[in-house]
Amino acid sequence: MGAYYNCMRCMNQRVRIWTRDGCIHEGRIVRVDSDNVYMETDRRDGSFGTRNSILTLSLFTLLAIALI
């Protein structure tokens, strides 16, 4: 449950999240439930500009979280 409380503490803030498989994700936490954290990310799609999308990460896979 430590990952859940860390994500709740960082709600609506920009964070960098490291997962157990070595991936790094940056964005703003918009929601947390008992199993997942939902992060709004900024993605660039070439000539289409910036598009926000929601990334769902399992709390089980989180290794570390840091405010940025």
Backbone as a printed PyTorch tensor [residue, N CA C, xyz], in Angstrom:
tensor([[[  0.8100,  -1.1990,   0.0000],
         [  0.0000,   0.0000,   0.0000],
         [  0.8530,   1.2620,   0.0000]],

        [[  2.1690,   1.1390,   0.1560],
         [  3.0380,   2.3160,   0.1640],
         [  2.9810,   3.0850,  -1.1460]],

        [[  2.9340,   2.3690,  -2.2810],
         [  2.8640,   3.0350,  -3.5820],
         [  1.5640,   3.8150,  -3.7120]],

        [[  0.4730,   3.2710,  -3.1840],
         [ -0.8230,   3.9490,  -3.2310],
         [ -0.7450,   5.2950,  -2.5060]],

        [[ -0.2270,   5.2950,  -1.2910],
         [ -0.1520,   6.5300,  -0.5080],
         [  0.8320,   7.5280,  -1.1130]],

        [[  1.9240,   7.0500,  -1.6820],
         [  2.8640,   7.9590,  -2.3570],
         [  2.2030,   8.6230,  -3.5560]],

        [[  1.4350,   7.8680,  -4.3220],
         [  0.7410,   8.4390,  -5.4740],
         [ -0.3490,   9.4080,  -5.0380]],

        [[ -1.0720,   9.0860,  -3.9810],
         [ -2.1030,   9.9950,  -3.4790],
         [ -1.4860,  11.3170,  -3.0210]],

        [[ -0.3320,  11.2410,  -2.4000],
         [  0.3510,  12.4480,  -1.9210],
         [  0.7970,  13.3250,  -3.0890]],

        [[  1.0410,  12.7280,  -4.2320],
         [  1.5150,  13.4640,  -5.4130],
         [  0.3950,  13.7750,  -6.4090]],

        [[ -0.8520,  13.5720,  -6.0080],
         [ -1.9920,  13.7960,  -6.8970],
         [ -1.9820,  15.2190,  -7.4550]],

        [[ -2.2760,  15.3580,  -8.7470],
         [ -2.3400,  16.6400,  -9.4690],
         [ -1.0030,  17.3670,  -9.5530]],

        [[  0.0790,  16.6480,  -9.3900],
         [  1.4120,  17.2230,  -9.5170],
         [  2.1810,  16.4790, -10.6030]],

        [[  3.1660,  17.1710, -11.1910],
         [  4.0100,  16.5390, -12.2150],
         [  5.0020,  15.6150, -11.5220]],

        [[  5.0900,  14.3970, -12.0310],
         [  5.9630,  13.3890, -11.4340],
         [  6.7260,  12.6310, -12.5160]],

        [[  7.7400,  11.9610, -12.0830],
         [  8.4790,  10.9960, -12.9050],
         [  8.3560,   9.6660, -12.1650]],

        [[  7.8820,   8.6420, -12.8710],
         [  7.6790,   7.3250, -12.2620],
         [  8.5750,   6.3020, -12.9530]],

        [[  9.3100,   5.5520, -12.1410],
         [ 10.1240,   4.4410, -12.6310],
         [  9.3710,   3.1500, -12.3270]],

        [[  9.3390,   2.2400, -13.2960],
         [  8.6760,   0.9560, -13.0920],
         [  9.7180,  -0.1560, -12.9740]],

        [[  9.2900,  -1.3010, -12.5100],
         [ 10.1980,  -2.4290, -12.2870],
         [ 10.8640,  -2.9260, -13.5640]],

        [[ 10.2330,  -2.6890, -14.7140],
         [ 10.8250,  -3.1430, -15.9690],
         [ 11.7820,  -2.1180, -16.5800]],

        [[ 12.0870,  -1.0340, -15.8470],
         [ 13.0680,  -0.0570, -16.2920],
         [ 12.5140,   1.1230, -17.0710]],

        [[ 11.2110,   1.1860, -17.2730],
         [ 10.6110,   2.3100, -18.0040],
         [ 10.4760,   3.5290, -17.0980]],

        [[ 10.5770,   4.6990, -17.7010],
         [ 10.3980,   5.9520, -16.9870],
         [  9.2560,   6.7060, -17.6580]],

        [[  8.3010,   7.1680, -16.8560],
         [  7.1360,   7.8920, -17.3680],
         [  7.0560,   9.2360, -16.6570]],

        [[  6.7500,  10.2930, -17.4190],
         [  6.5810,  11.6210, -16.8400],
         [  5.1920,  12.1270, -17.1550]],

        [[  4.6050,  12.8090, -16.1960],
         [  3.2800,  13.3740, -16.3940],
         [  2.6870,  13.8390, -15.0790]],

        [[  1.3690,  14.0630, -15.0980],
         [  0.6410,  14.5460, -13.9330],
         [ -0.3410,  13.4640, -13.4960]],

        [[ -0.2930,  13.1050, -12.2130],
         [ -1.2060,  12.0900, -11.6850],
         [ -2.5990,  12.6950, -11.5850]],

        [[ -3.5640,  12.0540, -12.2520],
         [ -4.9310,  12.5650, -12.2470],
         [ -5.8870,  11.7040, -11.4210]],

        [[ -5.5090,  10.4500, -11.1450],
         [ -6.3850,   9.5650, -10.3760],
         [ -5.5830,   8.3930,  -9.8510]],

        [[ -5.9890,   7.8920,  -8.6910],
         [ -5.3780,   6.6970,  -8.1050],
         [ -6.5040,   5.8410,  -7.5360]],

        [[ -6.4830,   4.5480,  -7.8290],
         [ -7.4170,   3.6330,  -7.1690],
         [ -6.5990,   2.5370,  -6.4870]],

        [[ -7.2560,   1.5230,  -5.9890],
         [ -6.5510,   0.5070,  -5.2000],
         [ -5.5670,  -0.3250,  -6.0180]],

        [[ -5.6820,  -0.3110,  -7.3580],
         [ -4.8040,  -1.1230,  -8.1980],
         [ -3.9380,  -0.3240,  -9.1680]],

        [[ -4.3780,   0.8660,  -9.5630],
         [ -3.7180,   1.6020, -10.6480],
         [ -3.5180,   3.0730, -10.3140]],

        [[ -2.5640,   3.6650, -11.0240],
         [ -2.3810,   5.1110, -11.0220],
         [ -2.5840,   5.5720, -12.4650]],

        [[ -3.3030,   6.6760, -12.6240],
         [ -3.6230,   7.2080, -13.9470],
         [ -2.8710,   8.5190, -14.1140]],

        [[ -2.0360,   8.5840, -15.1550],
         [ -1.1710,   9.7280, -15.3660],
         [ -1.4510,  10.3590, -16.7180]],

        [[ -1.6310,  11.6730, -16.7210],
         [ -1.7970,  12.4170, -17.9660],
         [ -0.4120,  12.7390, -18.4910]],

        [[ -0.1370,  12.3230, -19.7160],
         [  1.1790,  12.5320, -20.3080],
         [  1.0810,  13.4710, -21.4950]],

        [[  2.1680,  14.1470, -21.7970],
         [  2.2660,  14.9790, -22.9880],
         [  3.0030,  14.1790, -24.0430]],

        [[  2.3780,  14.0060, -25.1820],
         [  3.0200,  13.2720, -26.2710],
         [  3.0480,  14.1460, -27.4970]],

        [[  4.1380,  14.1220, -28.2030],
         [  4.2550,  14.8820, -29.4430],
         [  4.0470,  13.9340, -30.6110]],

        [[  3.1550,  14.3140, -31.5050],
         [  2.8400,  13.4860, -32.6690],
         [  3.2060,  14.2190, -33.9500]],

        [[  4.4710,  14.5270, -34.1240],
         [  4.9430,  15.1590, -35.3540],
         [  4.2290,  16.4580, -35.6650]],

        [[  3.6230,  16.5400, -36.8310],
         [  2.9840,  17.7780, -37.2670],
         [  1.6590,  18.0420, -36.5640]],

        [[  1.1620,  17.0820, -35.8010],
         [ -0.1260,  17.2720, -35.1390],
         [  0.0120,  17.9890, -33.7990]],

        [[  1.2330,  18.3010, -33.3750],
         [  1.4400,  19.0370, -32.1280],
         [  1.3900,  18.1330, -30.9140]],

        [[  1.0120,  18.7120, -29.7840],
         [  0.9740,  17.9930, -28.5210],
         [ -0.4190,  17.4410, -28.2650]],

        [[ -0.4720,  16.2040, -27.8470],
         [ -1.7450,  15.5760, -27.5020],
         [ -1.5960,  14.9400, -26.1340]],

        [[ -2.4910,  15.2530, -25.2210],
         [ -2.4620,  14.6390, -23.8980],
         [ -3.1470,  13.2870, -23.9610]],

        [[ -2.6260,  12.3380, -23.2320],
         [ -3.2530,  11.0310, -23.1420],
         [ -3.1220,  10.5340, -21.7150]],

        [[ -3.9740,   9.6090, -21.3380],
         [ -3.9650,   9.0420, -19.9950],
         [ -3.2720,   7.6860, -20.0490]],

        [[ -2.2510,   7.5420, -19.2280],
         [ -1.4950,   6.2970, -19.1200],
         [ -1.8980,   5.6160, -17.8230]],

        [[ -2.2420,   4.3440, -17.8880],
         [ -2.6140,   3.5740, -16.7040],
         [ -1.4350,   2.6790, -16.3240]],

        [[ -0.9760,   2.8200, -15.0830],
         [  0.1200,   1.9970, -14.5770],
         [ -0.3610,   1.2240, -13.3550]],

        [[  0.0050,  -0.0250, -13.2730],
         [ -0.3340,  -0.8310, -12.1100],
         [  0.5260,  -0.4000, -10.9260]],

        [[ -0.0860,  -0.2330,  -9.7680],
         [  0.6730,   0.1360,  -8.5690],
         [  1.7150,  -0.9210,  -8.2330]],

        [[  1.4510,  -2.1840,  -8.5860],
         [  2.3830,  -3.2690,  -8.3070],
         [  3.7050,  -3.0940,  -9.0450]],

        [[  3.6760,  -2.4550, -10.2280],
         [  4.8900,  -2.3440, -11.0400],
         [  5.7360,  -1.1230, -10.6850]],

        [[  5.2490,  -0.2240,  -9.8260],
         [  5.9920,   0.9910,  -9.5230],
         [  7.2160,   0.6900,  -8.6720]],

        [[  8.3130,   1.2910,  -9.0580],
         [  9.5540,   1.1410,  -8.3060],
         [  9.8500,   2.4040,  -7.5140]],

        [[  9.6820,   3.5760,  -8.1530],
         [  9.9510,   4.8480,  -7.4880],
         [  9.1110,   5.9410,  -8.1310]],

        [[  8.8690,   7.0150,  -7.3680],
         [  8.1330,   8.1690,  -7.8560],
         [  8.8170,   9.4160,  -7.3380]],

        [[  8.9560,  10.4330,  -8.2000],
         [  9.6120,  11.6730,  -7.7990],
         [  8.8580,  12.8710,  -8.3860]],

        [[  8.7380,  13.9150,  -7.5850],
         [  8.1490,  15.1480,  -8.0830],
         [  9.1380,  15.8170,  -9.0360]],

        [[  8.6230,  16.4220, -10.1200],
         [  9.5070,  17.1600, -11.0360],
         [  8.9790,  18.5610, -11.2510]]])
